[in-house]
Amino acid sequence: MTTYTSVLGEKLSEQLRGAVRGDVIQPDGPGYEDARKVYNAMHDKRPAVIVRAVDAGDIIATVGFAREQDLRLAVRGGSHSVAGYGTCDGGVVLDLGSMRGVRVDPEARTARAEGGCTWADLNHATHAFGLATTGGVVSSTGVGGLTTGGGMGYLARRCGLACDNLISADVVTADGSFVTCTAERDADLLWSIRGGGGNFGVLASLQYRLHPVADILGGPTFYPLDPDVMRRYRELIADSGEEFNALLVVALGPPLPFLPERWHGRPLCGVITCWTGPEDQDDRIRARLAELGPVIGQSLGRMPYPVINTLFDELLPAGLFHYWKGTFSQGLPDGAIEAYAEYGATTPSIESATVVFPIDGACHRVGLDESAFAYRDADYSTALSATLLTRAECEASIGWVRAFEAALEPHSSAGAYVNFMDVDDQDRAQNNYRQNYDRLTAMKRRYDPGNLFRLNHNITPDPAPRISTPSAG
């Protein structure tokens, strides 16, 4: 087994330890085996050193150390990167997981979260004031990685993407500078991190706009796997106001008490509802869901908003093996629905799923070039996930994901949501950023000309011709 104990040497190790307050963990030290693990167990790597930062000073010191020693630098927040970009072999891992403070200003309706926060941290802090912002569907996901990729979630139709609600950030850039970017100061950097991924620096903290959301009507409703159910779902989204959001899920029936046992492990489709409108209209929402098709199981009720972000947590703990792809589409074409039904019938495990996120409504009120997130004309974003209990099972399911993606290609845009891209999608950056790619390349040359922050879906600082491919509708 390859080890990297001697990569740094004793002198460099002491130099790094003297520069940071947080833990510095090396392969021959206690806690290394746990510290090197990431959410997606497909990525079993051995960094030369892991720094658990406790403040911005630690971030500055670690970035400077990696740059000066010409070492690979992986930045880890919630550790959910499906492509495994929160770790590396032989380099430096900057782990922000100890930086999880949140400060809420209820009068201004803003919250500032440190870079290691998860959505559970942020939701808990903001809910105390009856406030929330868009963020994810698994509570252990890091706020930084989700936001810099764009950030979809249950509140997207009403409140926009997570990146649309990012109003300020403290960023440590490749040269070690500490930059607070806002709409008035270093606005081009704020533009870049609102969808441009981890290409431009380390986010020490993020400030979000909040919205009055407290309790919601939420939960899953399950139906047989039937294209007609999905077509009616499409109509429901099109006919509903922005206070109604619902994810379409194609999966195998989970072993839940409200789902009849005969449906456990069988292909089905589900609608995960999040209604943020008035409680006196809950019955109308229930009636609309009943019209989609025969209901085979339902757990729908009033709950605090943070609860809906935990519904997938038990099914998807850290340490499973994942392989993902993603698509964008204008509308939800019949051809895509037929592919959902065909490939959904052979979903490889209960943990695997096809998840369709509506991204219309408030998401469409941001212009194509107002943030780095490029697909403002898309109505839906689809995640294709093979999630298994062992590496061998996951590797055997990669073909299913790729074939599924190929079946959706005629009905999808050329690019996709970067947070659904796996490690073999590096060549898709230009399509993923479309009309914004040239500007992002210029920003990369300005803020990271040496490409220190390259462990991501990388935008290189070198000029390259932009690929311009029209979207499919």
C-alpha positions in Angstrom: 0.0 0.0 0.0 1.3 3.4 -1.0 1.9 5.8 1.9 2.8 9.4 2.0 4.4 9.7 5.5 7.6 11.1 4.2 6.3 13.5 1.6 6.5 16.5 3.8 9.5 15.6 6.0 9.9 16.6 9.6 10.9 20.2 9.0 8.0 21.0 6.8 5.6 19.3 9.1 6.8 21.4 12.0 6.5 24.5 9.9 2.9 23.8 9.1 2.1 22.9 12.8 3.6 26.1 13.9 1.4 28.1 11.5 -2.0 26.8 12.4 -4.1 26.5 15.5 -6.1 23.5 14.3 -5.1 19.9 14.2 -2.5 18.8 11.7 -2.9 15.1 11.0 -0.4 12.9 9.1 -0.5 9.3 8.0 1.6 8.1 11.0 -0.5 10.1 13.5 -3.6 9.2 15.6 -6.9 9.7 13.9 -5.6 9.7 10.4 -7.8 6.8 9.1 -11.0 8.5 10.2 -9.8 11.9 9.1 -9.1 10.9 5.6 -12.6 9.4 4.9 -15.1 11.3 2.8 -18.8 10.9 2.2 -18.4 8.9 -1.0 -16.5 5.8 -0.2 -15.5 5.3 -3.8 -12.7 7.8 -3.1 -10.2 6.0 -0.8 -7.2 8.4 -0.9 -4.3 9.1 1.4 -3.3 12.7 1.8 0.1 13.7 3.0 -1.5 16.0 5.6 -4.9 17.0 6.8 -5.4 20.4 8.4 -8.5 20.9 10.5 -8.8 24.7 10.3 -10.5 26.5 13.2 -10.3 30.1 11.7 -9.5 32.1 8.7 -5.9 32.3 9.8 -5.6 28.6 9.5 -7.0 28.7 6.0 -4.6 31.4 4.9 -1.6 29.5 6.3 -2.7 26.2 4.7 -3.3 27.7 1.3 0.1 29.4 1.5 1.8 26.2 2.5 0.3 24.2 -0.3 1.1 26.9 -2.8 4.7 27.3 -1.7 5.4 23.5 -1.5 3.6 22.9 -4.9 1.3 20.3 -3.3 -2.2 19.4 -4.4 -4.8 21.1 -2.3 -8.2 19.6 -1.6 -10.8 21.8 0.2 -13.4 20.0 2.3 -16.5 21.4 3.8 -19.4 18.9 4.3 -17.4 16.2 2.4 -20.3 15.4 0.1 -18.5 15.9 -3.3 -19.6 12.9 -5.3 -16.5 13.3 -7.4 -14.3 13.1 -4.3 -12.8 16.5 -4.5 -12.5 16.8 -0.8 -9.5 14.5 -0.7 -6.4 13.7 -2.7 -3.4 11.4 -2.7 -0.1 12.8 -1.4 -1.4 16.4 -1.1 -3.0 18.7 1.5 -6.6 18.4 2.7 -7.9 21.6 4.2 -10.9 20.4 6.3 -13.2 23.2 7.3 -15.5 20.9 9.4 -14.5 22.6 12.7 -15.7 26.0 11.5 -19.5 25.7 12.0 -20.6 28.9 13.6 -23.8 30.7 12.4 -24.9 34.2 13.3 -28.4 35.3 12.4 -29.6 38.9 12.0 -33.4 38.5 12.2 -34.0 42.2 11.6 -32.0 42.2 8.4 -33.1 38.6 7.5 -29.5 37.5 6.9 -27.3 34.8 8.3 -23.5 34.4 8.2 -22.3 30.8 8.3 -18.7 29.7 8.6 -17.3 27.6 5.7 -17.6 24.2 7.5 -21.3 24.5 8.2 -23.8 22.0 7.0 -27.4 22.7 6.1 -28.4 21.2 9.4 -26.4 23.8 11.2 -27.8 26.7 9.1 -31.4 25.5 9.2 -31.3 25.0 12.9 -30.0 28.5 13.6 -32.4 30.3 11.2 -35.5 28.3 12.1 -35.4 29.8 15.6 -36.4 33.1 14.0 -38.9 31.6 11.5 -36.5 32.1 8.6 -34.9 29.9 6.0 -33.1 29.9 2.7 -32.7 27.4 -0.1 -30.3 24.6 0.6 -30.0 20.9 -0.3 -32.1 17.8 0.5 -29.6 16.0 2.8 -28.9 17.9 6.0 -25.2 16.8 6.3 -24.3 18.5 3.0 -21.9 21.4 3.3 -23.2 24.9 2.6 -20.1 26.0 0.7 -20.0 23.3 -1.9 -23.7 23.3 -2.6 -23.8 27.0 -2.9 -20.8 27.5 -5.1 -22.2 24.8 -7.5 -25.6 26.7 -7.7 -27.6 25.1 -4.9 -31.0 23.5 -5.5 -33.5 22.5 -2.9 -37.0 22.5 -1.7 -37.3 26.3 -1.6 -35.9 27.0 -5.1 -39.1 27.9 -6.9 -40.1 30.4 -4.2 -36.6 31.7 -3.1 -34.2 31.0 -5.9 -31.1 28.9 -5.8 -28.7 28.9 -2.8 -26.3 31.0 -4.9 -29.0 33.6 -5.6 -29.3 34.1 -1.9 -25.6 34.5 -1.3 -25.1 38.2 -0.7 -21.5 38.2 0.7 -18.6 35.9 1.3 -15.2 35.9 2.9 -12.8 34.3 0.5 -9.2 33.2 0.8 -7.7 33.4 -2.7 -4.7 31.5 -4.1 -2.2 34.2 -3.2 -3.4 34.1 0.5 -5.4 37.3 0.3 -8.6 37.6 2.5 -11.3 39.1 0.3 -14.8 40.1 1.5 -16.9 40.2 -1.7 -20.3 41.8 -2.0 -22.4 43.4 -4.7 -20.5 46.7 -4.1 -16.9 45.4 -3.5 -15.1 42.7 -5.5 -18.4 42.0 -7.2 -16.8 40.0 -9.9 -15.5 37.5 -7.3 -19.0 37.2 -5.8 -20.4 36.6 -9.4 -17.8 33.9 -9.9 -18.5 31.9 -6.7 -22.3 32.1 -7.3 -22.2 28.9 -9.4 -18.6 28.7 -10.5 -17.7 25.9 -8.0 -14.5 25.9 -5.9 -12.3 27.4 -8.6 -11.7 30.8 -7.0 -10.7 30.3 -3.4 -11.7 28.9 0.0 -14.9 30.3 1.5 -14.2 31.1 5.1 -17.8 32.3 5.6 -21.0 32.9 3.6 -23.7 35.4 4.2 -27.2 34.5 3.0 -30.5 36.3 2.5 -33.3 34.7 4.5 -37.0 34.3 3.9 -40.0 33.9 6.2 -40.4 30.1 6.2 -41.2 28.3 9.4 -43.6 25.3 9.3 -44.4 23.7 6.0 -46.6 20.8 4.6 -44.1 18.3 3.6 -43.3 14.6 3.0 -43.4 11.9 0.4 -46.3 10.4 -1.6 -45.6 7.2 -3.5 -47.3 5.9 -6.7 -46.7 3.0 -9.1 -44.0 3.6 -11.6 -46.1 4.9 -14.4 -45.3 7.6 -17.0 -48.8 9.0 -16.6 -48.1 9.9 -13.0 -45.0 11.7 -14.1 -46.9 13.6 -16.8 -49.5 14.7 -14.2 -46.6 15.8 -11.9 -45.3 17.9 -14.8 -48.7 19.5 -15.1 -49.0 20.1 -11.4 -45.7 22.0 -11.3 -46.7 24.1 -14.3 -50.0 24.9 -12.7 -48.8 25.7 -9.2 -47.6 28.9 -7.7 -44.0 29.2 -6.3 -45.0 28.4 -2.8 -45.5 24.8 -4.0 -42.4 22.7 -4.7 -42.1 19.0 -5.1 -39.2 16.7 -6.2 -40.0 13.8 -8.5 -38.2 10.6 -7.3 -37.9 7.3 -9.2 -36.6 4.6 -6.9 -37.2 1.3 -5.3 -39.7 1.3 -2.5 -38.0 1.9 0.8 -38.9 -0.2 3.9 -41.0 2.5 5.6 -44.0 1.8 7.8 -46.4 3.8 5.7 -45.5 1.9 2.5 -47.1 -1.5 2.2 -44.6 -4.3 2.5 -45.4 -5.7 -0.9 -43.9 -2.5 -2.4 -40.7 -2.6 -0.5 -37.9 -3.0 -3.1 -40.2 -2.6 -6.0 -39.8 0.2 -8.6 -42.1 3.2 -7.9 -42.2 6.9 -8.2 -42.6 9.4 -5.5 -43.3 13.1 -5.1 -41.6 14.8 -2.1 -43.8 17.8 -1.4 -42.8 21.1 0.2 -45.7 23.5 0.5 -44.8 26.8 2.1 -48.2 28.4 1.7 -50.9 28.9 4.3 -52.1 25.9 6.4 -55.7 26.4 5.5 -54.8 25.3 1.9 -53.2 22.0 2.9 -56.2 20.0 2.0 -56.1 21.4 -1.5 -52.5 20.3 -1.9 -53.4 16.8 -0.6 -56.2 16.7 -3.2 -53.9 17.7 -6.0 -51.4 15.0 -5.0 -54.2 12.4 -5.0 -55.0 13.3 -8.6 -51.6 12.2 -9.8 -52.4 8.5 -9.6 -53.1 5.7 -7.2 -51.5 6.5 -3.9 -49.7 3.5 -2.5 -48.2 5.2 0.5 -48.0 8.7 2.0 -46.5 10.5 4.9 -47.5 14.1 4.5 -48.0 16.5 7.3 -47.1 19.8 8.9 -43.4 20.0 10.0 -40.7 22.5 10.8 -38.9 23.4 7.6 -35.6 21.9 8.8 -37.2 18.5 9.1 -37.8 18.1 5.3 -34.0 18.4 4.8 -33.5 15.3 6.9 -35.9 12.9 5.1 -33.0 11.3 3.1 -30.5 11.3 5.9 -31.1 7.8 7.3 -31.1 6.3 3.8 -27.9 8.0 2.7 -25.4 8.0 5.5 -21.7 8.7 4.9 -19.6 5.7 3.7 -21.8 4.4 0.9 -20.4 4.1 -2.7 -21.8 6.6 -5.2 -21.6 7.2 -9.0 -23.7 10.1 -10.4 -24.6 12.0 -13.5 -26.9 14.9 -14.1 -28.9 16.7 -16.8 -30.8 19.9 -17.4 -34.0 20.2 -19.5 -36.4 22.8 -20.7 -39.7 21.4 -19.7 -40.0 17.7 -18.9 -40.2 16.1 -22.3 -42.2 12.9 -22.9 -39.0 11.2 -24.0 -37.3 12.0 -20.7 -40.3 10.6 -18.8 -40.2 7.4 -20.8 -36.5 7.0 -20.0 -37.3 7.6 -16.3 -39.8 4.8 -16.4 -37.5 2.4 -18.4 -34.4 2.8 -16.3 -36.2 3.3 -13.1 -37.5 -0.2 -13.5 -33.9 -1.5 -13.1 -32.7 0.8 -10.3 -29.8 -1.1 -8.8 -30.6 -0.6 -5.0 -32.9 1.1 -2.5 -30.3 3.8 -1.9 -30.1 4.6 -5.7 -32.5 7.1 -7.2 -33.4 9.4 -10.0 -34.3 12.8 -8.5 -35.9 15.6 -10.6 -35.6 19.1 -9.2 -37.9 21.9 -10.5 -35.8 25.1 -11.0 -38.3 27.5 -12.5 -40.1 30.3 -10.6 -37.7 32.5 -8.7 -34.7 30.7 -10.4 -35.8 32.2 -13.7 -35.9 35.7 -12.4 -32.1 35.8 -12.4 -30.6 36.6 -15.8 -28.4 34.2 -17.8 -25.3 36.3 -17.1 -26.1 37.6 -13.6 -24.3 34.7 -11.9 -21.9 32.0 -12.9 -24.8 29.5 -12.8 -25.5 29.3 -16.5 -28.8 27.4 -17.0 -31.4 30.0 -16.1 -33.5 28.8 -19.0 -33.7 25.2 -17.7 -36.9 24.1 -15.9 -35.6 20.9 -14.4 -32.4 19.4 -13.2 -32.1 15.6 -12.9 -29.7 13.6 -10.7 -29.0 10.0 -11.7 -27.5 8.2 -8.7 -26.2 4.6 -8.4 -25.6 4.3 -4.6 -24.5 0.9 -3.3 -23.2 -0.8 -0.2 -19.9 -2.0 -1.7 -17.4 -0.8 -4.3 -17.9 -3.8 -6.5 -21.7 -3.3 -6.6 -21.2 0.4 -7.5 -18.7 -0.3 -10.2 -21.1 -2.8 -11.7 -23.8 -0.1 -11.8 -21.8 2.5 -13.6 -23.0 1.2 -16.9 -26.6 1.7 -15.8 -26.0 5.4 -15.0 -24.2 6.0 -18.3 -26.8 4.3 -20.4 -29.5 6.2 -18.5 -27.7 9.5 -19.2 -27.4 8.6 -22.9 -31.1 7.9 -23.1 -31.8 11.4 -21.7 -29.3 13.1 -23.9 -31.7 13.9 -26.8 -34.0 15.6 -24.3 -31.4 17.5 -22.3 -29.0 20.4 -22.6 -25.4 19.8 -23.4 -24.2 20.8 -19.9 -25.4 19.8 -16.4 -25.4 20.8 -12.8 -21.7 20.6 -11.6 -22.7 19.1 -8.2 -24.1 16.1 -10.0 -21.0 15.6 -12.1 -18.7 12.7 -11.3 -14.9 12.6 -11.6 -15.0 11.5 -15.3 -16.8 14.7 -16.3 -13.9 17.1 -16.3 -14.1 17.7 -20.0 -17.6 19.1 -19.7 -16.7 22.4 -18.0 -17.3 24.6 -21.0 -20.8 23.1 -21.6 -21.6 23.3 -18.0 -20.9 27.1 -17.9 -22.0 27.9 -21.5 -22.2 31.6 -22.1 -20.3 32.4 -18.8 -17.3 30.2 -19.5 -15.1 32.9 -21.1 -15.7 35.3 -18.2 -15.0 32.6 -15.7 -11.8 31.8 -17.4 -10.8 35.4 -17.2 -11.7 35.4 -13.5 -9.6 32.3 -13.0 -6.6 33.9 -14.5 -7.1 36.9 -12.2 -7.7 35.0 -8.9 -5.9 31.7 -9.4 -3.5 31.9 -12.4 -1.5 28.9 -11.1 -4.7 26.8 -10.8 -4.0 25.9 -7.2 -7.7 25.3 -6.8 -8.0 22.5 -9.4 -9.6 19.7 -7.4 -13.1 20.6 -8.6 -14.9 20.7 -11.9 -12.1 22.8 -13.1 -12.1 26.0 -15.0 -8.5 26.3 -16.2 -6.9 29.8 -16.4 -5.7 29.1 -19.9 -7.8 30.6 -22.7 -9.8 28.1 -24.7 -12.5 28.3 -27.3 -16.0 28.2 -25.9 -18.2 25.3 -26.9 -21.6 26.7 -27.7 -24.3 24.0 -28.0 -28.0 24.9 -28.1 -30.2 23.5 -25.4 -32.6 20.7 -26.2 -36.2 21.4 -25.4 
